[in-house]
């Protein structure tokens, strides 16, 4: 299997789960449907293009390297004359995720990588206003998505790594298609693309599983943080 590894980071990201007009929440990590939407945009697919559904066949896993903090945006929307509604939209601030997309066909992976480097339509992380922080960091490896994420070094921001400098390693979560983690307990999420058409957007259910792994912290300082000097020696 061949896997494309994508590092996703931006000041704001948002991955809608059960959203309504008045309150649009976000999941804690990128959904498979959101990543498929980004790939479809890069490939130049329109929302009603049937080729989008084939992207559901990609093997998917995501690693949460730097959890984001929730920002709630308060908005007042005038949707009719003299009629206003209060809405709230949640975003993830300063989050870093690593997504792995796998396929048994290497050409499919290479095509997606090339499209993400040269996208036909704008790329965004969950919502149109949430553009990536620069060009995407892309890597192709000969491995399944979970193994690729288990062996990849910690991708958190440097400032975040330094904040954890007292820890030699950190625990992070990998959320993957359930068949990629057969020994883990699976749950169902409504995250399979049925239609992106704005007239009748639909998502189906798919099984996922979660695994925790430990990664080395390159900013670990260990005993260097200890106070070993004698404060009385100059007296």
Secondary structure, DSSP 8 states (H G I E B T S, - for coil): -EEEEEEEEEEEE---SS--SSEE---SS--HHHHHHHHHHHHT--TT-GGGGGGGGSEEEEEEEE--EEEEEEEEEEEETTEEEEEEEEEEEEEEEEEEEEES-HHHHHHHHHHHHS-SS---SSSTT---SSS-EEEEESS-HHHHHHHS-----HHHHHHTTT-SEEEEEEEEEGGG-TTS-EEEEEEEEEE--TTS-EEEEEEEEEEEEEEE-TT--GGGGS--S-TTTT-
